[in-house]
């Protein structure tokens, strides 16, 4: 049971840090500095990737989908990839 609490705390901390990272990027002038060096579309794909990772972590560890097998294990992954892919296509077109 102790390992489960430790894993959940690590995942929760990771989610908080990723959220703070994306918020800081959106609120500070670092975005202007970054956009001069990389394309805005690349910056968007980085932020979208972070969001996809966060959803996958929530599905795997807090919805406990990492413990089931078969179709139910992959339903969140498929949904996240399809949704993220459609958002990326809509933005990039």
N, C-alpha and C positions, 0 to 999 in steps of 0.2 A: 504494500500500500504506500510505503514511503516513496518508492520510485515514481509512482503515479503522481503524487503531489509535487515532487521535484520537477518532473517533466512538464506538468501543467503550469507550474510557475515559470519555467524557462520559456514555454510557448507564449504565455500571457505577457511576459516581459518583452519578448521579441515583437509581439503584436503592438505593444505600446510604443516601442522604439521605432518601428516602421511607421506608425501613425504620426509620431512626433517628427520624424524625418520628412515625411511628405508635407506635413503642415508647415514646417520651417521653410522648406523649399518654396511653398506657395506664399509665404508671408514676408520673406526677406528679399533683399536686392540680389541675393546670390543667383536667383533665376535669370536676371538680366545678364550677369556675368557668364553664366553657363550657356545662355542662348546665343551669345556671341561666338562661343567656341563649338557648339554642336547645334544641329538642326532642331527646330522646335518639334518636329515629328518624332525625332529620336527621344527627345525629352518626354513627350507624351507617352511613348511606348515604354519608357522606363517607369513612369508613374503607373501606367496600366499594369505592368508586370508586377509591381509591388502590390497592387490591389488584388491581383489574381493569386499571388502567394499568400496573402492574408486570408482570403476566402478559403483556400485549400487547407491552410493550417487550422482554421476554425472547424471545417468539415471533418478533418482527420482526427483532431485531438479533443475538441469539445463536443462534437456530435458523435464521437467514438466510431467513426466509419473506418478507422484503420484496423479495427478488430474484426470486421465482418469480411466475408469473401464473396466472390462472384459479382453479379451485376450491381448490387447495392454498394459495393466498395467504390465503384467507378462512376456512379451516377452524378455525384457532386463534381468530380473532375471533368466529366464530359460537359456538364452544364456550364461550369466556369470557363472551359476552353471555348465552347461555342459562343457564349455570351461575350467573352473577351475578344474573340476573333471577329464577331460582328461589329462590336464597338470600334475595334481597330480599323476594320475595312471601311466603316462609315466615316471615320475621322480622316483616314488617309486618302479617300477618294474625294 
